[in-house]
Amino acid sequence: MPQATYAVKKVNMAEQKKSWKEIPIGGKITEAGNAEQYNTGSWRTFRPEKNKIKCINCLQCWIFCPDSSIKVEDGKMAGFDYEHCKGCGICASICPVKCIDMVKG
């Protein structure tokens, strides 16, 4: 059986390490209001769907949505911003008439 040969490059660890001053701070918001630039809805597993007949437009979903993904027009729930909705289900669980279902997809 032929033996595989692997090229191993030795790297000087001192050359790779950064000082603590060079490492960026994690979770730091450098610009206020920039969440709109990041479309995060593509990785969700479940998405909310509204039953228009059952909805009483109390807007509890809008109040509690952590991603501001509930669209409101003329004081009524108009739908979801699926580009930013992460599918957490808070809107469905907080709804007093259970008009929001979380569906796969």
Backbone as ProteinMPNN parsed JSONL, in Angstrom:
{"seq_chain_A": "MPQATYAVKKVNMAEQKKSWKEIPIGGKITEAGNAEQYNTGSWRTFRPEKNKIKCINCLQCWIFCPDSSIKVEDGKMAGFDYEHCKGCGICASICPVKCIDMVKG", "coords_chain_A": {"N_chain_A": [[0.833, -1.173, 0.0], [0.619, 2.197, -0.902], [2.318, 4.868, 0.722], [1.062, 7.867, 2.05], [2.25, 11.118, 1.627], [2.72, 14.006, 3.477], [2.936, 17.475, 3.41], [4.279, 19.44, 5.79], [4.114, 22.492, 7.222], [6.07, 24.353, 9.258], [5.31, 26.774, 11.589], [6.309, 29.679, 13.109], [5.232, 30.276, 16.256], [5.387, 32.625, 17.709], [5.35, 34.564, 15.781], [2.69, 34.53, 14.923], [1.032, 35.141, 17.091], [-0.951, 37.688, 18.615], [-0.823, 40.769, 20.358], [-2.733, 41.707, 23.281], [-3.741, 44.184, 22.778], [-4.068, 44.271, 20.063], [-6.136, 42.576, 19.42], [-9.489, 42.527, 18.439], [-12.338, 43.801, 20.25], [-14.849, 41.639, 21.261], [-18.306, 41.515, 20.348], [-18.727, 44.218, 20.301], [-20.427, 47.159, 19.583], [-19.907, 49.232, 17.071], [-21.116, 51.143, 15.594], [-24.053, 52.815, 15.908], [-27.365, 51.628, 15.304], [-26.943, 49.882, 13.13], [-27.959, 47.368, 12.612], [-29.851, 46.95, 10.671], [-28.473, 46.624, 8.335], [-27.667, 44.014, 8.258], [-28.816, 41.108, 7.082], [-30.403, 38.626, 8.605], [-32.249, 36.647, 8.477], [-32.015, 34.373, 6.895], [-31.024, 32.068, 8.08], [-32.85, 30.908, 9.772], [-34.961, 28.324, 11.212], [-37.671, 27.996, 11.688], [-40.501, 29.945, 10.689], [-42.638, 32.746, 11.296], [-46.166, 32.788, 10.723], [-49.09, 34.586, 10.05], [-52.475, 34.38, 11.037], [-54.893, 35.966, 9.552], [-57.599, 36.24, 10.097], [-57.939, 35.61, 12.809], [-56.364, 37.505, 14.111], [-56.244, 40.286, 16.31], [-55.017, 42.679, 16.22], [-53.526, 43.679, 18.421], [-50.907, 44.242, 18.757], [-48.986, 43.157, 20.431], [-47.078, 41.376, 19.571], [-45.409, 43.02, 18.067], [-44.406, 44.695, 20.059], [-42.862, 42.924, 21.622], [-41.062, 41.668, 19.871], [-37.722, 40.915, 19.37], [-36.188, 41.627, 17.196], [-37.336, 43.62, 15.743], [-39.03, 42.839, 13.643], [-41.682, 42.842, 12.999], [-44.06, 44.122, 10.918], [-45.826, 47.135, 10.831], [-48.644, 48.887, 9.813], [-50.693, 51.667, 9.566], [-51.497, 51.376, 12.249], [-51.951, 48.66, 12.494], [-51.079, 45.198, 12.478], [-49.118, 44.278, 9.86], [-47.594, 42.295, 8.736], [-44.531, 40.372, 8.368], [-41.031, 41.03, 8.579], [-39.123, 39.199, 6.904], [-36.457, 39.161, 6.211], [-35.016, 39.887, 8.416], [-36.083, 38.527, 10.555], [-35.506, 36.036, 12.916], [-36.812, 33.788, 13.62], [-37.476, 33.146, 16.269], [-39.84, 32.816, 17.705], [-41.067, 34.271, 19.712], [-43.087, 36.109, 19.156], [-45.238, 34.424, 18.492], [-45.622, 33.054, 20.889], [-46.331, 35.072, 22.677], [-48.689, 36.11, 21.715], [-52.027, 36.87, 22.426], [-54.319, 35.736, 21.273], [-53.408, 33.652, 19.829], [-52.762, 33.798, 17.028], [-50.557, 33.542, 15.482], [-48.582, 31.261, 13.899], [-45.805, 29.086, 14.057], [-44.041, 27.936, 11.431], [-42.275, 25.394, 9.677], [-39.501, 26.189, 7.668]], "CA_chain_A": [[0.0, 0.0, 0.0], [1.484, 3.384, -0.947], [2.244, 5.768, 1.872], [0.782, 9.261, 1.704], [3.201, 12.067, 2.185], [2.091, 15.275, 3.795], [3.855, 18.587, 3.601], [3.963, 20.131, 7.03], [4.808, 23.772, 7.305], [6.238, 24.791, 10.636], [5.102, 28.205, 11.725], [6.792, 30.211, 14.369], [4.056, 30.736, 17.001], [5.598, 34.006, 18.142], [4.988, 35.426, 14.662], [1.246, 34.512, 14.76], [0.324, 35.669, 18.251], [-1.161, 39.119, 18.678], [-0.916, 41.268, 21.726], [-4.118, 41.96, 23.669], [-4.142, 45.468, 22.199], [-4.357, 44.062, 18.646], [-7.318, 41.73, 19.283], [-10.7, 43.348, 18.524], [-13.247, 43.48, 21.337], [-16.008, 40.902, 20.77], [-19.619, 42.031, 20.684], [-18.711, 45.674, 20.405], [-21.204, 47.866, 18.567], [-19.1, 50.401, 16.713], [-21.958, 52.116, 14.912], [-25.437, 52.638, 16.349], [-28.381, 51.476, 14.279], [-26.45, 49.195, 11.934], [-28.544, 46.032, 12.482], [-30.625, 46.908, 9.428], [-27.565, 46.245, 7.258], [-27.362, 42.593, 8.333], [-29.972, 40.242, 6.881], [-30.136, 37.43, 9.407], [-33.37, 35.73, 8.384], [-31.761, 33.213, 6.039], [-30.607, 30.872, 8.813], [-33.872, 30.437, 10.716], [-35.578, 27.035, 10.938], [-39.116, 28.226, 11.673], [-40.89, 31.32, 10.397], [-44.004, 33.016, 11.748], [-47.232, 33.068, 9.765], [-50.225, 35.198, 10.734], [-53.843, 34.068, 10.636], [-55.512, 37.295, 9.489], [-58.95, 36.196, 10.662], [-57.858, 35.573, 14.275], [-55.576, 38.628, 14.645], [-57.017, 41.422, 16.828], [-54.123, 43.836, 16.094], [-53.139, 44.204, 19.739], [-49.497, 44.611, 18.552], [-48.089, 42.569, 21.429], [-45.966, 40.79, 18.81], [-44.532, 44.133, 17.696], [-43.753, 45.17, 21.284], [-41.907, 41.952, 22.159], [-40.125, 41.148, 18.869], [-36.377, 41.441, 19.625], [-35.527, 42.003, 15.947], [-38.173, 44.615, 15.054], [-39.415, 42.2, 12.391], [-43.124, 42.936, 12.802], [-44.411, 45.312, 10.132], [-47.064, 47.781, 11.264], [-49.135, 49.935, 8.916], [-51.96, 52.246, 10.026], [-51.836, 50.848, 13.564], [-52.301, 47.243, 12.409], [-50.003, 44.273, 12.126], [-49.181, 44.114, 8.408], [-46.8, 41.15, 8.289], [-43.22, 40.13, 8.965], [-39.81, 41.333, 7.834], [-38.439, 37.911, 6.919], [-35.003, 39.319, 6.037], [-34.399, 40.074, 9.726], [-36.697, 37.607, 11.525], [-34.663, 34.871, 13.191], [-37.671, 32.641, 13.905], [-37.381, 32.799, 17.692], [-41.154, 32.401, 18.172], [-41.593, 35.112, 20.792], [-44.354, 36.681, 18.691], [-46.267, 33.386, 18.578], [-45.898, 32.704, 22.284], [-46.903, 36.219, 23.39], [-49.978, 36.466, 21.107], [-53.117, 36.454, 23.297], [-55.332, 34.959, 20.55], [-52.662, 32.598, 19.132], [-52.979, 33.913, 15.585], [-49.274, 33.368, 14.8], [-48.071, 29.893, 13.929], [-44.427, 28.927, 13.614], [-44.007, 26.857, 10.453], [-40.931, 25.052, 9.23], [-39.157, 26.692, 6.337]], "C_chain_A": [[0.886, 1.249, 0.0], [1.248, 4.281, 0.265], [1.991, 7.194, 1.395], [1.834, 10.147, 2.353], [2.497, 13.401, 2.367], [3.166, 16.336, 3.999], [3.411, 19.334, 4.846], [4.804, 21.387, 7.096], [4.882, 24.172, 8.77], [6.141, 26.308, 10.68], [5.574, 28.629, 13.103], [5.603, 30.833, 15.106], [4.2, 32.184, 17.461], [5.213, 34.99, 17.037], [3.47, 35.547, 14.519], [0.502, 35.189, 15.908], [0.228, 37.188, 18.195], [-1.193, 39.536, 20.133], [-2.375, 41.551, 22.032], [-4.632, 43.277, 23.097], [-4.543, 45.326, 20.725], [-5.625, 43.243, 18.402], [-8.569, 42.594, 19.423], [-11.61, 42.876, 19.664], [-14.484, 42.798, 20.748], [-17.303, 41.539, 21.215], [-19.707, 43.54, 20.791], [-19.512, 46.287, 19.253], [-20.462, 49.161, 18.263], [-19.914, 51.494, 16.052], [-23.405, 51.851, 15.306], [-26.377, 52.506, 15.165], [-27.95, 50.729, 13.039], [-27.053, 47.806, 11.74], [-29.328, 45.869, 11.19], [-29.77, 46.441, 8.25], [-27.323, 44.741, 7.189], [-28.632, 41.767, 8.218], [-29.689, 38.895, 7.534], [-31.234, 36.384, 9.288], [-33.103, 34.461, 7.605], [-31.385, 31.956, 6.81], [-31.642, 30.364, 9.798], [-34.429, 29.09, 10.263], [-37.092, 27.171, 10.82], [-39.397, 29.693, 11.374], [-42.325, 31.534, 10.853], [-44.954, 33.264, 10.579], [-48.454, 33.532, 10.537], [-51.548, 34.711, 10.151], [-54.61, 35.384, 10.7], [-56.893, 37.334, 10.127], [-58.903, 36.274, 12.19], [-57.189, 36.804, 14.886], [-56.484, 39.781, 15.079], [-56.191, 42.716, 16.812], [-53.8, 44.497, 17.435], [-51.689, 44.695, 19.731], [-48.564, 44.148, 19.673], [-46.874, 41.954, 20.737], [-44.94, 41.86, 18.45], [-43.744, 44.627, 18.905], [-42.627, 44.228, 21.704], [-40.891, 41.419, 21.155], [-38.736, 41.752, 19.089], [-35.661, 41.941, 18.371], [-36.276, 43.071, 15.161], [-38.621, 44.097, 13.691], [-40.917, 42.19, 12.142], [-43.415, 44.236, 12.064], [-45.762, 45.84, 10.591], [-47.403, 48.896, 10.276], [-50.51, 50.381, 9.397], [-52.428, 51.633, 11.348], [-52.233, 49.385, 13.574], [-51.093, 46.421, 12.01], [-50.135, 43.926, 10.645], [-48.389, 42.914, 7.89], [-45.455, 41.101, 8.979], [-42.099, 40.57, 8.024], [-38.95, 40.072, 7.888], [-36.933, 38.021, 6.683], [-34.289, 39.452, 7.38], [-34.951, 39.143, 10.8], [-35.822, 36.367, 11.678], [-35.483, 33.641, 13.555], [-37.659, 32.211, 15.356], [-38.72, 32.352, 18.28], [-41.73, 33.207, 19.307], [-42.941, 35.689, 20.395], [-45.491, 35.676, 18.839], [-46.618, 33.062, 20.022], [-46.575, 33.83, 23.052], [-48.313, 36.56, 22.89], [-51.146, 35.958, 21.964], [-54.2, 35.631, 22.594], [-54.711, 33.836, 19.705], [-52.91, 32.607, 17.628], [-51.68, 33.754, 14.8], [-48.813, 31.947, 15.006], [-46.63, 29.889, 13.434], [-44.384, 27.704, 12.703], [-42.576, 26.628, 9.976], [-40.697, 25.62, 7.838], [-38.734, 28.103, 6.289]], "O_chain_A": [[1.806, 1.351, 0.812], [0.127, 4.423, 0.753], [2.628, 7.667, 0.453], [2.24, 9.927, 3.495], [1.764, 13.853, 1.488], [4.169, 16.109, 4.675], [2.276, 19.805, 4.924], [6.033, 21.347, 7.034], [3.855, 24.31, 9.435], [6.795, 27.02, 9.919], [5.263, 28.001, 14.115], [5.027, 31.812, 14.631], [3.199, 32.89, 17.582], [4.8, 36.114, 17.319], [2.993, 36.574, 14.037], [-0.568, 35.758, 15.691], [1.164, 37.88, 17.794], [-1.546, 38.756, 21.017], [-3.185, 41.627, 21.108], [-5.841, 43.457, 22.95], [-5.275, 46.164, 20.199], [-6.135, 43.223, 17.282], [-8.709, 43.319, 20.408], [-11.64, 41.69, 19.994], [-15.101, 43.334, 19.827], [-17.398, 42.049, 22.332], [-20.681, 44.07, 21.326], [-19.287, 45.959, 18.088], [-20.4, 50.067, 19.093], [-19.469, 52.638, 15.955], [-23.923, 50.762, 15.056], [-26.213, 53.182, 14.149], [-28.542, 50.925, 11.977], [-26.69, 47.121, 10.784], [-29.452, 44.758, 10.675], [-30.302, 45.917, 7.271], [-26.83, 44.24, 6.178], [-29.437, 41.727, 9.149], [-28.845, 38.127, 7.071], [-31.16, 35.338, 9.933], [-33.917, 33.54, 7.658], [-31.424, 30.865, 6.241], [-31.344, 29.469, 10.59], [-34.376, 28.754, 9.08], [-37.718, 26.545, 9.964], [-38.626, 30.574, 11.758], [-43.139, 30.612, 10.805], [-44.581, 33.873, 9.577], [-48.813, 32.944, 11.557], [-51.719, 34.639, 8.934], [-54.938, 35.86, 11.787], [-57.304, 38.372, 10.645], [-59.742, 36.938, 12.798], [-57.421, 37.115, 16.054], [-57.37, 40.204, 14.336], [-56.633, 43.737, 17.339], [-53.804, 45.723, 17.554], [-51.29, 45.473, 20.598], [-47.473, 44.693, 19.838], [-45.764, 42.009, 21.267], [-43.735, 41.62, 18.524], [-42.559, 44.941, 18.795], [-41.555, 44.684, 22.1], [-39.93, 40.768, 21.564], [-38.579, 42.97, 19.005], [-34.633, 42.61, 18.475], [-35.896, 43.394, 14.036], [-38.593, 44.83, 12.702], [-41.378, 41.588, 11.172], [-43.058, 45.317, 12.53], [-46.724, 45.083, 10.723], [-46.563, 49.733, 9.948], [-51.393, 49.551, 9.611], [-53.621, 51.398, 11.538], [-52.797, 48.908, 14.559], [-50.204, 46.89, 11.298], [-51.139, 43.351, 10.223], [-48.507, 42.559, 6.717], [-45.257, 41.705, 10.033], [-42.234, 40.479, 6.804], [-38.149, 39.897, 8.806], [-36.204, 37.061, 6.933], [-33.096, 39.164, 7.481], [-34.335, 38.991, 11.855], [-35.446, 35.732, 10.692], [-34.924, 32.566, 13.774], [-37.818, 31.025, 15.648], [-38.743, 31.592, 19.248], [-42.791, 32.861, 19.825], [-43.851, 35.752, 21.222], [-46.588, 36.039, 19.265], [-47.783, 32.823, 20.342], [-47.324, 33.564, 23.992], [-49.057, 37.243, 23.594], [-51.252, 34.756, 22.207], [-54.932, 34.897, 23.258], [-55.414, 33.155, 18.957], [-53.223, 31.579, 17.027], [-51.697, 33.824, 13.571], [-48.668, 31.481, 16.136], [-46.286, 30.609, 12.497], [-44.652, 26.584, 13.136], [-41.777, 27.561, 9.889], [-41.555, 25.549, 6.958], [-38.425, 28.619, 5.215]]}, "name": "protein", "num_of_chains": 1, "seq": "MPQATYAVKKVNMAEQKKSWKEIPIGGKITEAGNAEQYNTGSWRTFRPEKNKIKCINCLQCWIFCPDSSIKVEDGKMAGFDYEHCKGCGICASICPVKCIDMVKG"}
